[in-house]
Amino acid sequence: MKPAAIRRSRNFRPQRTSESGVTMVLMALAMVAILAMAALSIDVVTLYLANAEAQRSADTAALAAARVLSISGMTGDPSNSPAGAINPWQQACALATAVAKAVATQNTMGGAALITSQISVTYPNNSDATHCTVADAKFGVNPLVTVKVQRTDLPTFFARIWGRTAAAVSATATAEAFNSSNSGNVGNTVTGSITPVQPRCVKPWIVPNQDPGNDPTTCSGGVGSGGTCPPFVDNSDGSIPTSGIRVNNAGPGIIGRTFNLLADCKPGGGQCANPGNPAGQPKANPNGPGAGNPSSLQYVPGQLPASFTAVPSCAAGSDFQEAIAGCDQTTRYQCGNDAQQSTIDLGQDNVPSDSALSAKCLIGATDYGLGNGQDSLDPSSYPYKIMAGSANPLGLSPNSLITSSNSIVSFPIYDSAGPPINGTGTSSVTIIGFLQVFIKSVNSDNSVNVTVLNVAGCGNGTNPTGPAVSGTSPVPVRLVTYP
């Protein structure tokens, strides 16, 4: 055997004694880094969740405040005129601010409930952004409300190792109460074209574009001669001609107007067309002037589709009854584009009595007249107060203040300056706006006494454009991006 070409010296030995325990040190350092990353991740996740909670609180508070502005009717008075001796905008904003803070404090942020000092409410499109006391037509049409929630003492768990014991988290949301009236020329976004609206759960009471007025004798041409009253909305641009907010039904304006809503039908059923109305159009104040005659407005019944659904509904009669007593999920009344044509049906039977029965069912009234379990409206001051009745479905204490009620309903306004409707059967009419009212009572003559809370116009179809803004009201609320 040949000897090895390279021989290892017997005196050579690897020296590794200085490396003993290095692995343990590296593992210890790695564990510290891993724990630090885990600790940091916990704090980051905590802050992320707190930020999501803050945004949710700001969103819900802004939408709640915008709903207060919508239901107050302030968008129905683009001139921001005084209501009595008060500034209505300041009163509405004060209420909206209180509601926003009350809603926000019901939410938690970082494991603790928000407090009012952590919530700020402003009105960015009014020159007095804090209290909105300054008259500004742009603000009156489409008011914006911004809610900011902020917490600067959010505790950290592991970041305090580096001396940081608290973190700050904030979120902001802006909501708008959108009125389509003259929206092409005024508001927060001027486009030159009306943006249509599509409220949900609209009742099939389709009324002419005639403000019944406070005095039945004031309609032009005289009521007895078939004259018409001033319009609710301009049928070209949807603007509101009569500005103002009424207190106790006094003063100019449509908001707060109280009148009786009655069917353009024969008493006792049969064909709904009223033979006493030769023009073929419902009208304001059909009872004519005279002592004791309240302002009144006739409606015609809308046609309901064969696949009609109203859920929930407390009525179990005809589809017409169910559509009034519940939420009509099928029929879509919309201003603008191709959906402006709506169909009325004067061939329906028992419209007046069906309306009365279903309206009583809707509001929870046990009998005709006031004070029979239904919620009530106090229009003696502004903002109007809605108080729970003994039959309130939420079981609230009677006379407690509420911001939502089954007595608040919406119905369409059609262009009564157009062709006369057919005396019998069906006719197509053009929807040019919506009224939102509070049903105060149902009368023994089958009429319904209402007070106007909102009015929205959207023109006669010549210039509405874009997708409709939908919501539970003719003045829907929505979150918007504000610069």
HELIX and SHEET records of a PDB file:
HELIX    1   1 THR A   17  GLU A   19  5                                   3    
HELIX    2   2 VAL A   22  ILE A   71  1                                  50    
HELIX    3   3 MET A   74  GLY A   76  5                                   3    
HELIX    4   4 PRO A   88  ALA A  104  1                                  17    
HELIX    5   5 THR A  116  GLN A  118  5                                   3    
HELIX    6   6 ALA A  137  VAL A  141  1                                   5    
HELIX    7   7 ALA A  159  TRP A  162  5                                   4    
HELIX    8   8 PRO A  216  THR A  218  5                                   3    
HELIX    9   9 VAL A  223  SER A  225  5                                   3    
HELIX   10  10 ASP A  319  ALA A  325  1                                   7    
HELIX   11  11 ASN A  337  GLN A  340  5                                   4    
HELIX   12  12 VAL A  351  ILE A  363  1                                  13    
SHEET    1   A 2 THR A 108  MET A 109  0                                        
SHEET    2   A 2 ALA A 112  ALA A 113 -1                                        
SHEET    1   B 4 ILE A 119  THR A 122  0                                        
SHEET    2   B 4 LEU A 144  PRO A 155 -1                                        
SHEET    3   B 4 ALA A 166  ALA A 177 -1                                        
SHEET    4   B 4 VAL A 477  VAL A 480 -1                                        
SHEET    1   C 2 VAL A 197  PRO A 199  0                                        
SHEET    2   C 2 VAL A 469  GLY A 471  1                                        
SHEET    1   D 7 GLN A 341  ASP A 345  0                                        
SHEET    2   D 7 THR A 426  VAL A 442 -1                                        
SHEET    3   D 7 ILE A 408  TYR A 414 -1                                        
SHEET    4   D 7 TRP A 205  PRO A 208  1                                        
SHEET    5   D 7 SER A 296  PRO A 301 -1                                        
SHEET    6   D 7 THR A 258  ALA A 263  1                                        
SHEET    7   D 7 VAL A 448  GLY A 457 -1                                        
SHEET    1   E 2 ALA A 310  SER A 313  0                                        
SHEET    2   E 2 GLY A 326  ASP A 328 -1                                        
SHEET    1   F 3 SER A 376  ASP A 378  0                                        
SHEET    2   F 3 LYS A 385  MET A 387 -1                                        
SHEET    3   F 3 LEU A 401  ILE A 402 -1                                        
END                                                                             
